[in-house]
Amino acid sequence: MQNVFGKQSKLDKHRDTVYRLYITQNKTLSQVIDFLKRDHDLSASDKRYKRYFTIWGFEKDYKAAQ
């Protein structure tokens, strides 16, 4: 998602990593936040992550896991 200046957000730059961790590896939101903060120096609130998940269409398939 671009900001008002037409630049990509920091979180957008890590979209593939977020997808891999959250969807493919089934990590929790807390684990994703901790990883990106530790390894990529990216600080964002869980509210912001959830907003981006909605924008990106990231949804976990809880029924398949049961």
All heavy atoms as a GROMACS GRO file, in nm:
protein
  568
    1MET      N    1   0.085  -0.116   0.000
    1MET     CA    2   0.000   0.000   0.000
    1MET      C    3   0.090   0.123   0.000
    1MET      O    4   0.186   0.129   0.074
    1MET     CB    5  -0.089  -0.002   0.125
    1MET     CG    6  -0.177   0.118   0.135
    1MET     SD    7  -0.306   0.104   0.260
    1MET     CE    8  -0.214   0.075   0.407
    2GLN      N    9   0.057   0.219  -0.082
    2GLN     CA   10   0.137   0.340  -0.091
    2GLN      C   11   0.082   0.447   0.002
    2GLN      O   12  -0.037   0.458   0.024
    2GLN     CB   13   0.139   0.392  -0.234
    2GLN     CG   14   0.210   0.300  -0.330
    2GLN     CD   15   0.215   0.356  -0.470
    2GLN    OE1   16   0.149   0.452  -0.502
    2GLN    NE2   17   0.294   0.293  -0.554
    3ASN      N   18   0.174   0.525   0.057
    3ASN     CA   19   0.130   0.636   0.141
    3ASN      C   20   0.097   0.756   0.054
    3ASN      O   21   0.100   0.748  -0.069
    3ASN     CB   22   0.237   0.669   0.247
    3ASN     CG   23   0.367   0.716   0.185
    3ASN    OD1   24   0.371   0.761   0.072
    3ASN    ND2   25   0.474   0.706   0.262
    4VAL      N   26   0.067   0.869   0.115
    4VAL     CA   27   0.026   0.987   0.039
    4VAL      C   28   0.135   1.040  -0.053
    4VAL      O   29   0.106   1.114  -0.146
    4VAL     CB   30  -0.023   1.101   0.133
    4VAL    CG1   31  -0.151   1.062   0.203
    4VAL    CG2   32   0.083   1.139   0.234
    5PHE      N   33   0.259   1.001  -0.029
    5PHE     CA   34   0.369   1.045  -0.113
    5PHE      C   35   0.401   0.945  -0.224
    5PHE      O   36   0.496   0.962  -0.298
    5PHE     CB   37   0.494   1.071  -0.029
    5PHE     CG   38   0.472   1.173   0.079
    5PHE    CD1   39   0.464   1.137   0.211
    5PHE    CD2   40   0.455   1.307   0.046
    5PHE    CE1   41   0.442   1.230   0.311
    5PHE    CE2   42   0.433   1.402   0.144
    5PHE     CZ   43   0.426   1.364   0.277
    6GLY      N   44   0.320   0.840  -0.234
    6GLY     CA   45   0.340   0.741  -0.339
    6GLY      C   46   0.448   0.639  -0.309
    6GLY      O   47   0.490   0.566  -0.398
    7LYS      N   48   0.494   0.635  -0.184
    7LYS     CA   49   0.599   0.540  -0.148
    7LYS      C   50   0.538   0.418  -0.082
    7LYS      O   51   0.436   0.423  -0.016
    7LYS     CB   52   0.698   0.605  -0.051
    7LYS     CG   53   0.780   0.715  -0.115
    7LYS     CD   54   0.884   0.766  -0.020
    7LYS     CE   55   0.966   0.873  -0.088
    7LYS     NZ   56   1.070   0.925   0.001
    8GLN      N   57   0.605   0.306  -0.098
    8GLN     CA   58   0.563   0.180  -0.039
    8GLN      C   59   0.593   0.183   0.112
    8GLN      O   60   0.697   0.232   0.154
    8GLN     CB   61   0.641   0.067  -0.106
    8GLN     CG   62   0.590  -0.069  -0.078
    8GLN     CD   63   0.669  -0.175  -0.153
    8GLN    OE1   64   0.790  -0.165  -0.166
    8GLN    NE2   65   0.600  -0.274  -0.204
    9SER      N   66   0.501   0.129   0.192
    9SER     CA   67   0.523   0.127   0.336
    9SER      C   68   0.631   0.024   0.371
    9SER      O   69   0.660  -0.066   0.293
    9SER     CB   70   0.394   0.091   0.409
    9SER     OG   71   0.367  -0.046   0.398
   10LYS      N   72   0.687   0.038   0.490
   10LYS     CA   73   0.788  -0.057   0.535
   10LYS      C   74   0.730  -0.197   0.547
   10LYS      O   75   0.796  -0.295   0.515
   10LYS     CB   76   0.846  -0.013   0.670
   10LYS     CG   77   0.932   0.110   0.662
   10LYS     CD   78   0.985   0.148   0.797
   10LYS     CE   79   1.068   0.274   0.789
   10LYS     NZ   80   1.120   0.313   0.921
   11LEU      N   81   0.606  -0.205   0.592
   11LEU     CA   82   0.543  -0.336   0.607
   11LEU      C   83   0.520  -0.401   0.472
   11LEU      O   84   0.535  -0.521   0.456
   11LEU     CB   85   0.412  -0.321   0.684
   11LEU     CG   86   0.352  -0.446   0.747
   11LEU    CD1   87   0.454  -0.521   0.831
   11LEU    CD2   88   0.231  -0.411   0.830
   12ASP      N   89   0.484  -0.322   0.371
   12ASP     CA   90   0.465  -0.375   0.236
   12ASP      C   91   0.592  -0.440   0.183
   12ASP      O   92   0.586  -0.540   0.112
   12ASP     CB   93   0.425  -0.264   0.139
   12ASP     CG   94   0.276  -0.252   0.122
   12ASP    OD1   95   0.207  -0.356   0.124
   12ASP    OD2   96   0.227  -0.140   0.106
   13LYS      N   97   0.706  -0.386   0.218
   13LYS     CA   98   0.833  -0.440   0.170
   13LYS      C   99   0.860  -0.580   0.224
   13LYS      O  100   0.939  -0.654   0.169
   13LYS     CB  101   0.948  -0.346   0.208
   13LYS     CG  102   0.941  -0.213   0.136
   13LYS     CD  103   1.050  -0.120   0.179
   13LYS     CE  104   1.036   0.014   0.109
   13LYS     NZ  105   1.137   0.110   0.152
   14HIS      N  106   0.791  -0.616   0.332
   14HIS     CA  107   0.811  -0.747   0.395
   14HIS      C  108   0.688  -0.837   0.379
   14HIS      O  109   0.673  -0.936   0.451
   14HIS     CB  110   0.844  -0.729   0.543
   14HIS     CG  111   0.971  -0.655   0.566
   14HIS    ND1  112   1.095  -0.712   0.545
   14HIS    CD2  113   0.995  -0.528   0.604
   14HIS    CE1  114   1.189  -0.623   0.571
   14HIS    NE2  115   1.131  -0.511   0.607
   15ARG      N  116   0.604  -0.806   0.284
   15ARG     CA  117   0.480  -0.881   0.263
   15ARG      C  118   0.505  -1.031   0.243
   15ARG      O  119   0.438  -1.115   0.302
   15ARG     CB  120   0.404  -0.824   0.143
   15ARG     CG  121   0.276  -0.896   0.115
   15ARG     CD  122   0.206  -0.841  -0.005
   15ARG     NE  123   0.087  -0.920  -0.033
   15ARG     CZ  124  -0.004  -0.887  -0.120
   15ARG    NH1  125   0.008  -0.777  -0.190
   15ARG    NH2  126  -0.107  -0.965  -0.139
   16ASP      N  127   0.602  -1.066   0.160
   16ASP     CA  128   0.632  -1.207   0.134
   16ASP      C  129   0.677  -1.279   0.260
   16ASP      O  130   0.638  -1.394   0.285
   16ASP     CB  131   0.737  -1.223   0.025
   16ASP     CG  132   0.686  -1.178  -0.112
   16ASP    OD1  133   0.563  -1.175  -0.132
   16ASP    OD2  134   0.771  -1.147  -0.198
   17THR      N  135   0.757  -1.212   0.341
   17THR     CA  136   0.804  -1.270   0.467
   17THR      C  137   0.687  -1.290   0.562
   17THR      O  138   0.674  -1.395   0.625
   17THR     CB  139   0.911  -1.180   0.532
   17THR    OG1  140   1.020  -1.165   0.442
   17THR    CG2  141   0.959  -1.239   0.664
   18VAL      N  142   0.600  -1.190   0.571
   18VAL     CA  143   0.482  -1.199   0.657
   18VAL      C  144   0.394  -1.315   0.611
   18VAL      O  145   0.347  -1.394   0.693
   18VAL     CB  146   0.403  -1.067   0.659
   18VAL    CG1  147   0.272  -1.082   0.733
   18VAL    CG2  148   0.486  -0.955   0.720
   19TYR      N  149   0.374  -1.329   0.481
   19TYR     CA  150   0.292  -1.438   0.428
   19TYR      C  151   0.353  -1.574   0.465
   19TYR      O  152   0.284  -1.664   0.510
   19TYR     CB  153   0.278  -1.427   0.276
   19TYR     CG  154   0.187  -1.534   0.219
   19TYR    CD1  155   0.050  -1.513   0.211
   19TYR    CD2  156   0.239  -1.656   0.176
   19TYR    CE1  157  -0.033  -1.611   0.162
   19TYR    CE2  158   0.156  -1.755   0.127
   19TYR     CZ  159   0.020  -1.732   0.120
   19TYR     OH  160  -0.063  -1.830   0.072
   20ARG      N  161   0.482  -1.586   0.444
   20ARG     CA  162   0.550  -1.712   0.474
   20ARG      C  163   0.536  -1.749   0.621
   20ARG      O  164   0.503  -1.863   0.656
   20ARG     CB  165   0.698  -1.702   0.436
   20ARG     CG  166   0.779  -1.827   0.466
   20ARG     CD  167   0.924  -1.817   0.418
   20ARG     NE  168   0.992  -1.693   0.453
   20ARG     CZ  169   1.046  -1.669   0.572
   20ARG    NH1  170   1.041  -1.758   0.668
   20ARG    NH2  171   1.108  -1.555   0.595
   21LEU      N  172   0.557  -1.652   0.708
   21LEU     CA  173   0.550  -1.680   0.852
   21LEU      C  174   0.408  -1.705   0.898
   21LEU      O  175   0.380  -1.803   0.967
   21LEU     CB  176   0.610  -1.563   0.931
   21LEU     CG  177   0.759  -1.538   0.913
   21LEU    CD1  178   0.797  -1.405   0.976
   21LEU    CD2  179   0.840  -1.650   0.973
   22TYR      N  180   0.318  -1.615   0.863
   22TYR     CA  181   0.182  -1.618   0.917
   22TYR      C  182   0.094  -1.724   0.852
   22TYR      O  183   0.023  -1.796   0.921
   22TYR     CB  184   0.118  -1.480   0.903
   22TYR     CG  185  -0.013  -1.464   0.974
   22TYR    CD1  186  -0.020  -1.466   1.113
   22TYR    CD2  187  -0.131  -1.445   0.904
   22TYR    CE1  188  -0.140  -1.451   1.179
   22TYR    CE2  189  -0.252  -1.429   0.968
   22TYR     CZ  190  -0.255  -1.433   1.106
   22TYR     OH  191  -0.376  -1.418   1.171
   23ILE      N  192   0.102  -1.737   0.721
   23ILE     CA  193   0.014  -1.830   0.649
   23ILE      C  194   0.082  -1.966   0.628
   23ILE      O  195   0.031  -2.069   0.669
   23ILE     CB  196  -0.031  -1.771   0.514
   23ILE    CG1  197  -0.104  -1.636   0.535
   23ILE    CG2  198  -0.118  -1.869   0.438
   23ILE    CD1  199  -0.231  -1.642   0.615
   24THR      N  200   0.198  -1.966   0.564
   24THR     CA  201   0.264  -2.091   0.530
   24THR      C  202   0.314  -2.167   0.653
   24THR      O  203   0.290  -2.287   0.666
   24THR     CB  204   0.380  -2.066   0.433
   24THR    OG1  205   0.332  -1.992   0.320
   24THR    CG2  206   0.441  -2.196   0.385
   25GLN      N  207   0.382  -2.095   0.744
   25GLN     CA  208   0.437  -2.160   0.863
   25GLN      C  209   0.341  -2.158   0.982
   25GLN      O  210   0.374  -2.209   1.089
   25GLN     CB  211   0.570  -2.095   0.902
   25GLN     CG  212   0.678  -2.114   0.797
   25GLN     CD  213   0.810  -2.050   0.837
   25GLN    OE1  214   0.827  -2.001   0.949
   25GLN    NE2  215   0.905  -2.051   0.745
   26ASN      N  216   0.226  -2.096   0.964
   26ASN     CA  217   0.120  -2.090   1.066
   26ASN      C  218   0.167  -2.031   1.199
   26ASN      O  219   0.127  -2.075   1.307
   26ASN     CB  220   0.060  -2.229   1.088
   26ASN     CG  221  -0.078  -2.222   1.147
   26ASN    OD1  222  -0.154  -2.129   1.121
   26ASN    ND2  223  -0.113  -2.321   1.227
   27LYS      N  224   0.254  -1.929   1.191
   27LYS     CA  225   0.300  -1.860   1.312
   27LYS      C  226   0.188  -1.770   1.364
   27LYS      O  227   0.101  -1.726   1.288
   27LYS     CB  228   0.423  -1.774   1.282
   27LYS     CG  229   0.542  -1.849   1.228
   27LYS     CD  230   0.608  -1.930   1.335
   27LYS     CE  231   0.736  -1.994   1.279
   27LYS     NZ  232   0.794  -2.088   1.370
   28THR      N  233   0.192  -1.740   1.492
   28THR     CA  234   0.095  -1.648   1.549
   28THR      C  235   0.133  -1.504   1.512
   28THR      O  236   0.248  -1.477   1.472
   28THR     CB  237   0.090  -1.658   1.702
   28THR    OG1  238   0.216  -1.615   1.755
   28THR    CG2  239   0.058  -1.800   1.748
   29LEU      N  240   0.039  -1.415   1.530
   29LEU     CA  241   0.067  -1.274   1.501
   29LEU      C  242   0.182  -1.224   1.590
   29LEU      O  243   0.270  -1.154   1.542
   29LEU     CB  244  -0.058  -1.188   1.521
   29LEU     CG  245  -0.042  -1.039   1.500
   29LEU    CD1  246   0.014  -1.007   1.362
   29LEU    CD2  247  -0.175  -0.968   1.520
   30SER      N  248   0.181  -1.263   1.716
   30SER     CA  249   0.289  -1.222   1.807
   30SER      C  250   0.425  -1.271   1.759
   30SER      O  251   0.524  -1.198   1.767
   30SER     CB  252   0.264  -1.276   1.947
   30SER     OG  253   0.154  -1.215   2.005
   31GLN      N  254   0.430  -1.393   1.708
   31GLN     CA  255   0.557  -1.447   1.656
   31GLN      C  256   0.603  -1.371   1.533
   31GLN      O  257   0.723  -1.345   1.516
   31GLN     CB  258   0.541  -1.595   1.624
   31GLN     CG  259   0.526  -1.683   1.746
   31GLN     CD  260   0.491  -1.826   1.711
   31GLN    OE1  261   0.407  -1.852   1.625
   31GLN    NE2  262   0.556  -1.920   1.779
   32VAL      N  263   0.510  -1.335   1.446
   32VAL     CA  264   0.544  -1.258   1.326
   32VAL      C  265   0.598  -1.121   1.365
   32VAL      O  266   0.702  -1.076   1.315
   32VAL     CB  267   0.421  -1.243   1.232
   32VAL    CG1  268   0.452  -1.149   1.117
   32VAL    CG2  269   0.377  -1.379   1.181
   33ILE      N  270   0.529  -1.055   1.457
   33ILE     CA  271   0.571  -0.922   1.503
   33ILE      C  272   0.710  -0.930   1.565
   33ILE      O  273   0.797  -0.848   1.535
   33ILE     CB  274   0.468  -0.864   1.602
   33ILE    CG1  275   0.338  -0.831   1.529
   33ILE    CG2  276   0.525  -0.741   1.672
   33ILE    CD1  277   0.223  -0.794   1.620
   34ASP      N  278   0.732  -1.029   1.652
   34ASP     CA  279   0.863  -1.045   1.716
   34ASP      C  280   0.974  -1.069   1.614
   34ASP      O  281   1.082  -1.011   1.624
   34ASP     CB  282   0.861  -1.160   1.817
   34ASP     CG  283   0.777  -1.130   1.940
   34ASP    OD1  284   0.745  -1.011   1.964
   34ASP    OD2  285   0.743  -1.226   2.012
   35PHE      N  286   0.948  -1.155   1.516
   35PHE     CA  287   1.048  -1.185   1.414
   35PHE      C  288   1.086  -1.060   1.335
   35PHE      O  289   1.204  -1.030   1.316
   35PHE     CB  290   0.995  -1.293   1.318
   35PHE     CG  291   1.089  -1.323   1.205
   35PHE    CD1  292   1.192  -1.414   1.222
   35PHE    CD2  293   1.075  -1.260   1.082
   35PHE    CE1  294   1.279  -1.440   1.117
   35PHE    CE2  295   1.162  -1.286   0.978
   35PHE     CZ  296   1.265  -1.376   0.995
   36LEU      N  297   0.986  -0.986   1.288
   36LEU     CA  298   1.015  -0.868   1.206
   36LEU      C  299   1.081  -0.757   1.287
   36LEU      O  300   1.165  -0.683   1.235
   36LEU     CB  301   0.889  -0.818   1.137
   36LEU     CG  302   0.844  -0.908   1.023
   36LEU    CD1  303   0.707  -0.868   0.972
   36LEU    CD2  304   0.943  -0.904   0.910
   37LYS      N  305   1.045  -0.749   1.414
   37LYS     CA  306   1.109  -0.649   1.499
   37LYS      C  307   1.255  -0.686   1.523
   37LYS      O  308   1.344  -0.602   1.513
   37LYS     CB  309   1.035  -0.638   1.632
   37LYS     CG  310   1.083  -0.527   1.719
   37LYS     CD  311   0.994  -0.510   1.841
   37LYS     CE  312   1.033  -0.387   1.918
   37LYS     NZ  313   0.943  -0.362   2.029
   38ARG      N  314   1.279  -0.813   1.550
   38ARG     CA  315   1.415  -0.861   1.581
   38ARG      C  316   1.506  -0.864   1.457
   38ARG      O  317   1.618  -0.814   1.459
   38ARG     CB  318   1.407  -1.001   1.643
   38ARG     CG  319   1.541  -1.058   1.683
   38ARG     CD  320   1.531  -1.202   1.732
   38ARG     NE  321   1.494  -1.290   1.620
   38ARG     CZ  322   1.383  -1.365   1.617
   38ARG    NH1  323   1.298  -1.364   1.717
   38ARG    NH2  324   1.357  -1.440   1.512
   39ASP      N  325   1.456  -0.922   1.347
   39ASP     CA  326   1.540  -0.945   1.230
   39ASP      C  327   1.539  -0.833   1.127
   39ASP      O  328   1.630  -0.825   1.044
   39ASP     CB  329   1.500  -1.076   1.162
   39ASP     CG  330   1.534  -1.198   1.246
   39ASP    OD1  331   1.562  -1.183   1.367
   39ASP    OD2  332   1.535  -1.308   1.190
   40HIS      N  333   1.437  -0.749   1.129
   40HIS     CA  334   1.426  -0.644   1.028
   40HIS      C  335   1.407  -0.505   1.087
   40HIS      O  336   1.381  -0.410   1.013
   40HIS     CB  337   1.312  -0.675   0.931
   40HIS     CG  338   1.332  -0.802   0.856
   40HIS    ND1  339   1.418  -0.812   0.749
   40HIS    CD2  340   1.280  -0.927   0.874
   40HIS    CE1  341   1.416  -0.936   0.702
   40HIS    NE2  342   1.333  -1.008   0.776
   41ASP      N  343   1.416  -0.495   1.220
   41ASP     CA  344   1.401  -0.367   1.289
   41ASP      C  345   1.272  -0.295   1.248
   41ASP      O  346   1.271  -0.175   1.224
   41ASP     CB  347   1.524  -0.279   1.264
   41ASP     CG  348   1.533  -0.165   1.364
   41ASP    OD1  349   1.487  -0.182   1.478
   41ASP    OD2  350   1.585  -0.058   1.326
   42LEU      N  351   1.164  -0.371   1.236
   42LEU     CA  352   1.036  -0.316   1.193
   42LEU      C  353   0.940  -0.318   1.311
   42LEU      O  354   0.905  -0.426   1.362
   42LEU     CB  355   0.978  -0.398   1.078
   42LEU     CG  356   0.842  -0.354   1.026
   42LEU    CD1  357   0.851  -0.215   0.965
   42LEU    CD2  358   0.790  -0.452   0.924
   43SER      N  359   0.899  -0.201   1.355
   43SER     CA  360   0.805  -0.190   1.465
   43SER      C  361   0.670  -0.145   1.411
   43SER      O  362   0.659  -0.040   1.349
   43SER     CB  363   0.853  -0.090   1.569
   43SER     OG  364   0.969  -0.136   1.631
   44ALA      N  365   0.569  -0.229   1.433
   44ALA     CA  366   0.432  -0.194   1.394
   44ALA      C  367   0.339  -0.260   1.494
   44ALA      O  368   0.369  -0.366   1.548
   44ALA     CB  369   0.402  -0.243   1.252
   45SER      N  370   0.226  -0.197   1.517
   45SER     CA  371   0.130  -0.250   1.613
   45SER      C  372   0.055  -0.369   1.554
   45SER      O  373   0.050  -0.387   1.432
   45SER     CB  374   0.030  -0.141   1.651
   45SER     OG  375  -0.051  -0.109   1.539
   46ASP      N  376  -0.003  -0.450   1.643
   46ASP     CA  377  -0.082  -0.562   1.594
   46ASP      C  378  -0.202  -0.512   1.515
   46ASP      O  379  -0.244  -0.575   1.418
   46ASP     CB  380  -0.124  -0.655   1.707
   46ASP     CG  381  -0.209  -0.589   1.813
   46ASP    OD1  382  -0.209  -0.466   1.824
   46ASP    OD2  383  -0.276  -0.663   1.887
   47LYS      N  384  -0.254  -0.395   1.551
   47LYS     CA  385  -0.365  -0.335   1.476
   47LYS      C  386  -0.324  -0.306   1.332
   47LYS      O  387  -0.400  -0.330   1.238
   47LYS     CB  388  -0.411  -0.208   1.546
   47LYS     CG  389  -0.531  -0.144   1.485
   47LYS     CD  390  -0.576  -0.023   1.564
   47LYS     CE  391  -0.698   0.042   1.500
   47LYS     NZ  392  -0.742   0.158   1.578
   48ARG      N  393  -0.204  -0.255   1.314
   48ARG     CA  394  -0.155  -0.226   1.180
   48ARG      C  395  -0.136  -0.354   1.098
   48ARG      O  396  -0.172  -0.360   0.981
   48ARG     CB  397  -0.024  -0.149   1.186
   48ARG     CG  398   0.036  -0.128   1.045
   48ARG     CD  399   0.138  -0.025   1.046
   48ARG     NE  400   0.066   0.100   1.027
   48ARG     CZ  401   0.122   0.212   0.986
   48ARG    NH1  402   0.250   0.215   0.964
   48ARG    NH2  403   0.052   0.320   0.970
   49TYR      N  404  -0.079  -0.457   1.161
   49TYR     CA  405  -0.064  -0.585   1.092
   49TYR      C  406  -0.201  -0.637   1.048
   49TYR      O  407  -0.217  -0.681   0.935
   49TYR     CB  408   0.003  -0.690   1.182
   49TYR     CG  409   0.154  -0.681   1.182
   49TYR    CD1  410   0.221  -0.604   1.276
   49TYR    CD2  411   0.229  -0.752   1.090
   49TYR    CE1  412   0.359  -0.597   1.279
   49TYR    CE2  413   0.368  -0.746   1.091
   49TYR     CZ  414   0.431  -0.668   1.185
   49TYR     OH  415   0.568  -0.661   1.186
   50LYS      N  416  -0.298  -0.634   1.138
   50LYS     CA  417  -0.432  -0.684   1.105
   50LYS      C  418  -0.493  -0.605   0.990
   50LYS      O  419  -0.560  -0.661   0.904
   50LYS     CB  420  -0.521  -0.678   1.228
   50LYS     CG  421  -0.483  -0.782   1.332
   50LYS     CD  422  -0.568  -0.769   1.457
   50LYS     CE  423  -0.524  -0.867   1.564
   50LYS     NZ  424  -0.602  -0.852   1.688
   51ARG      N  425  -0.469  -0.475   0.989
   51ARG     CA  426  -0.519  -0.392   0.879
   51ARG      C  427  -0.456  -0.435   0.746
   51ARG      O  428  -0.524  -0.450   0.644
   51ARG     CB  429  -0.491  -0.245   0.906
   51ARG     CG  430  -0.559  -0.153   0.807
   51ARG     CD  431  -0.540  -0.008   0.846
   51ARG     NE  432  -0.464   0.053   0.739
   51ARG     CZ  433  -0.364   0.136   0.756
   51ARG    NH1  434  -0.327   0.172   0.875
   51ARG    NH2  435  -0.302   0.186   0.653
   52TYR      N  436  -0.327  -0.458   0.747
   52TYR     CA  437  -0.259  -0.502   0.626
   52TYR      C  438  -0.302  -0.642   0.585
   52TYR      O  439  -0.314  -0.671   0.467
   52TYR     CB  440  -0.106  -0.494   0.642
   52TYR     CG  441  -0.054  -0.358   0.607
   52TYR    CD1  442  -0.054  -0.254   0.700
   52TYR    CD2  443  -0.006  -0.330   0.481
   52TYR    CE1  444  -0.008  -0.129   0.668
   52TYR    CE2  445   0.042  -0.205   0.446
   52TYR     CZ  446   0.040  -0.104   0.541
   52TYR     OH  447   0.086   0.020   0.507
   53PHE      N  448  -0.325  -0.731   0.682
   53PHE     CA  449  -0.374  -0.865   0.648
   53PHE      C  450  -0.504  -0.855   0.570
   53PHE      O  451  -0.526  -0.928   0.474
   53PHE     CB  452  -0.395  -0.949   0.774
   53PHE     CG  453  -0.268  -0.990   0.844
   53PHE    CD1  454  -0.276  -1.054   0.967
   53PHE    CD2  455  -0.143  -0.968   0.790
   53PHE    CE1  456  -0.161  -1.094   1.034
   53PHE    CE2  457  -0.027  -1.006   0.856
   53PHE     CZ  458  -0.038  -1.070   0.979
   54THR      N  459  -0.591  -0.766   0.613
   54THR     CA  460  -0.719  -0.746   0.544
   54THR      C  461  -0.695  -0.692   0.403
   54THR      O  462  -0.753  -0.742   0.306
   54THR     CB  463  -0.809  -0.649   0.623
   54THR    OG1  464  -0.832  -0.705   0.752
   54THR    CG2  465  -0.941  -0.626   0.552
   55ILE      N  466  -0.610  -0.593   0.391
   55ILE     CA  467  -0.579  -0.533   0.260
   55ILE      C  468  -0.517  -0.637   0.167
   55ILE      O  469  -0.552  -0.645   0.049
   55ILE     CB  470  -0.484  -0.413   0.278
   55ILE    CG1  471  -0.557  -0.299   0.348
   55ILE    CG2  472  -0.427  -0.367   0.143
   55ILE    CD1  473  -0.466  -0.188   0.397
   56TRP      N  474  -0.426  -0.718   0.220
   56TRP     CA  475  -0.356  -0.818   0.140
   56TRP      C  476  -0.438  -0.944   0.117
   56TRP      O  477  -0.401  -1.028   0.035
   56TRP     CB  478  -0.225  -0.859   0.208
   56TRP     CG  479  -0.121  -0.752   0.217
   56TRP    CD1  480  -0.107  -0.642   0.137
   56TRP    CD2  481  -0.015  -0.745   0.311
   56TRP    NE1  482   0.001  -0.568   0.176
   56TRP    CE2  483   0.061  -0.629   0.284
   56TRP    CE3  484   0.025  -0.825   0.416
   56TRP    CZ2  485   0.173  -0.592   0.358
   56TRP    CZ3  486   0.136  -0.788   0.490
   56TRP    CH2  487   0.209  -0.673   0.461
   57GLY      N  488  -0.547  -0.961   0.191
   57GLY     CA  489  -0.630  -1.080   0.177
   57GLY      C  490  -0.572  -1.201   0.248
   57GLY      O  491  -0.601  -1.314   0.211
   58PHE      N  492  -0.492  -1.179   0.352
   58PHE     CA  493  -0.433  -1.289   0.428
   58PHE      C  494  -0.536  -1.339   0.530
   58PHE      O  495  -0.574  -1.268   0.621
   58PHE     CB  496  -0.309  -1.244   0.505
   58PHE     CG  497  -0.189  -1.214   0.422
   58PHE    CD1  498  -0.192  -1.216   0.284
   58PHE    CD2  499  -0.069  -1.181   0.483
   58PHE    CE1  500  -0.079  -1.187   0.208
   58PHE    CE2  501   0.045  -1.152   0.409
   58PHE     CZ  502   0.039  -1.156   0.271
   59GLU      N  503  -0.578  -1.462   0.513
   59GLU     CA  504  -0.669  -1.524   0.608
   59GLU      C  505  -0.622  -1.666   0.634
   59GLU      O  506  -0.587  -1.739   0.542
   59GLU     CB  507  -0.811  -1.530   0.552
   59GLU     CG  508  -0.876  -1.395   0.535
   59GLU     CD  509  -1.018  -1.406   0.483
   59GLU    OE1  510  -1.078  -1.514   0.494
   59GLU    OE2  511  -1.068  -1.307   0.430
   60LYS      N  512  -0.622  -1.703   0.760
   60LYS     CA  513  -0.586  -1.840   0.795
   60LYS      C  514  -0.710  -1.926   0.778
   60LYS      O  515  -0.821  -1.886   0.807
   60LYS     CB  516  -0.537  -1.848   0.939
   60LYS     CG  517  -0.398  -1.790   0.956
   60LYS     CD  518  -0.341  -1.828   1.090
   60LYS     CE  519  -0.199  -1.778   1.101
   60LYS     NZ  520  -0.134  -1.826   1.223
   61ASP      N  521  -0.687  -2.048   0.732
   61ASP     CA  522  -0.797  -2.144   0.712
   61ASP      C  523  -0.806  -2.231   0.836
   61ASP      O  524  -0.746  -2.338   0.845
   61ASP     CB  525  -0.772  -2.229   0.587
   61ASP     CG  526  -0.890  -2.316   0.551
   61ASP    OD1  527  -0.994  -2.308   0.620
   61ASP    OD2  528  -0.879  -2.391   0.454
   62TYR      N  529  -0.881  -2.182   0.935
   62TYR     CA  530  -0.891  -2.253   1.062
   62TYR      C  531  -0.964  -2.386   1.047
   62TYR      O  532  -0.935  -2.480   1.118
   62TYR     CB  533  -0.960  -2.166   1.167
   62TYR     CG  534  -0.878  -2.046   1.205
   62TYR    CD1  535  -0.910  -1.918   1.162
   62TYR    CD2  536  -0.764  -2.062   1.284
   62TYR    CE1  537  -0.833  -1.809   1.196
   62TYR    CE2  538  -0.686  -1.952   1.319
   62TYR     CZ  539  -0.722  -1.828   1.275
   62TYR     OH  540  -0.645  -1.722   1.309
   63LYS      N  541  -1.059  -2.396   0.957
   63LYS     CA  542  -1.135  -2.520   0.939
   63LYS      C  543  -1.044  -2.632   0.887
   63LYS      O  544  -1.059  -2.746   0.926
   63LYS     CB  545  -1.252  -2.499   0.844
   63LYS     CG  546  -1.358  -2.412   0.905
   63LYS     CD  547  -1.475  -2.394   0.809
   63LYS     CE  548  -1.578  -2.304   0.871
   63LYS     NZ  549  -1.690  -2.278   0.782
   64ALA      N  550  -0.951  -2.599   0.801
   64ALA     CA  551  -0.860  -2.700   0.746
   64ALA      C  552  -0.766  -2.754   0.853
   64ALA      O  553  -0.723  -2.867   0.848
   64ALA     CB  554  -0.779  -2.642   0.630
   65ALA      N  555  -0.738  -2.671   0.951
   65ALA     CA  556  -0.646  -2.712   1.058
   65ALA      C  557  -0.711  -2.806   1.158
   65ALA      O  558  -0.644  -2.875   1.232
   65ALA     CB  559  -0.592  -2.588   1.130
   66GLN      N  560  -0.843  -2.808   1.162
   66GLN     CA  561  -0.913  -2.891   1.261
   66GLN      C  562  -0.921  -3.035   1.220
   66GLN      O  563  -0.919  -3.082   1.121
   66GLN     CB  564  -1.053  -2.837   1.286
   66GLN     CG  565  -1.048  -2.702   1.354
   66GLN     CD  566  -1.190  -2.644   1.374
   66GLN    OE1  567  -1.288  -2.693   1.321
   66GLN    NE2  568  -1.196  -2.539   1.450
   0.00000   0.00000   0.00000
